[in-house]
């Protein structure tokens, strides 16, 4: 039986969500701050000529080495960014697991409360009929 959205929104422990929101926000800001400035395309040589330019001389060994170093730096930046994203995703997954556990506890408590209310109502009806 699916939980209606309004009921789901009511049972979410918003205190926990609000408590952990700054941590998630800081992680997201750090991730955005690590975004490098627009790097020049690797397809452009150090001299500024493109590889596809017809009649262009083949790149020299030095130019190829510079392009390889630039490509390695770009790969390193992407790896760091991916690691930061994975860490943020792990934090979000942990918070989601805590939310799911809290919802399960609340669901169990609600069922116990309903059963208790039913027993109490039956007891009051039994007392009223005596």
C-alpha positions in Angstrom: 0.0 0.0 0.0 1.7 3.2 -1.1 1.9 6.1 1.4 0.1 9.3 0.2 2.5 12.2 -0.2 0.9 14.3 2.5 1.2 11.5 5.0 4.8 10.9 3.9 5.6 14.5 4.4 4.1 14.5 7.8 6.1 11.5 9.1 9.5 12.7 7.8 11.7 13.8 10.8 12.2 17.4 9.6 14.3 18.1 12.6 16.9 15.6 11.4 16.6 16.9 7.8 17.1 20.5 9.0 20.0 19.5 11.3 21.9 17.8 8.4 21.0 20.3 5.7 24.0 22.7 6.4 26.4 19.8 6.0 24.9 18.8 2.7 24.9 22.4 1.5 28.5 22.9 2.5 29.5 19.7 0.6 27.6 20.9 -2.4 29.2 24.3 -2.3 32.7 22.8 -2.0 31.9 20.6 -5.0 30.8 23.7 -7.0 33.8 25.7 -5.9 36.1 22.9 -7.2 34.7 23.3 -10.7 37.7 24.4 -12.8 37.5 27.4 -15.1 36.8 26.5 -18.7 39.9 24.7 -19.8 41.1 25.1 -23.4 40.3 22.2 -25.7 42.9 19.5 -25.9 42.4 19.5 -29.7 44.1 22.9 -29.9 47.8 23.0 -30.1 50.0 25.3 -28.0 50.3 27.6 -31.0 46.5 27.9 -31.2 46.0 26.0 -34.5 43.6 23.1 -34.5 44.5 19.5 -35.4 42.0 19.4 -38.2 43.5 22.4 -40.1 44.4 21.2 -43.5 48.0 21.8 -44.5 49.2 22.3 -40.9 52.5 20.9 -40.0 52.6 17.9 -37.7 53.0 18.9 -34.1 56.4 18.8 -32.6 57.5 16.5 -29.8 57.4 19.4 -27.3 53.8 20.4 -28.4 52.7 16.8 -28.0 54.3 16.6 -24.6 52.5 19.8 -23.5 49.2 18.5 -24.7 49.8 15.2 -22.9 50.5 17.1 -19.6 47.4 19.2 -20.1 45.3 16.1 -20.7 46.8 14.5 -17.6 45.9 17.6 -15.5 42.4 17.5 -16.9 42.0 13.8 -16.0 43.3 14.5 -12.5 40.8 17.4 -12.0 38.0 15.1 -13.2 39.1 12.4 -10.8 39.0 14.8 -7.9 35.6 16.1 -8.9 34.3 12.5 -9.2 35.7 11.7 -5.8 34.0 14.7 -4.2 30.7 13.8 -5.9 31.0 10.2 -4.6 31.6 11.5 -1.1 28.5 13.8 -1.3 26.4 11.0 -2.7 27.5 8.7 0.2 26.5 11.4 2.7 23.1 11.8 1.0 22.6 8.0 0.9 23.4 7.8 4.6 20.9 10.6 5.4 18.3 8.8 3.2 18.9 5.6 5.1 18.3 7.4 8.4 15.1 8.9 7.0 13.9 5.5 5.9 14.7 4.0 9.3 12.8 6.9 11.0 9.8 6.4 8.8 9.8 2.7 9.7 9.9 3.5 13.4 7.1 6.0 13.1 5.0 3.5 11.1 5.5 0.9 13.8 4.6 3.4 16.6 1.5 4.4 14.6 0.3 0.8 14.3 0.9 0.3 18.1 -1.0 3.5 18.8 -3.9 2.4 16.7 -4.1 -1.0 18.3 -3.9 0.6 21.8 -6.6 3.1 20.9 -8.8 0.2 19.6 -8.2 -1.8 22.9 -9.0 1.3 24.9 -12.1 2.1 23.0 -13.3 -1.5 23.4 -12.6 -1.3 27.1 -14.5 2.0 27.4 -17.5 0.5 25.5 -17.4 -2.5 27.8 -17.4 -0.3 30.9 -20.2 1.8 29.5 -22.4 -1.2 28.9 -22.1 -2.6 32.4 
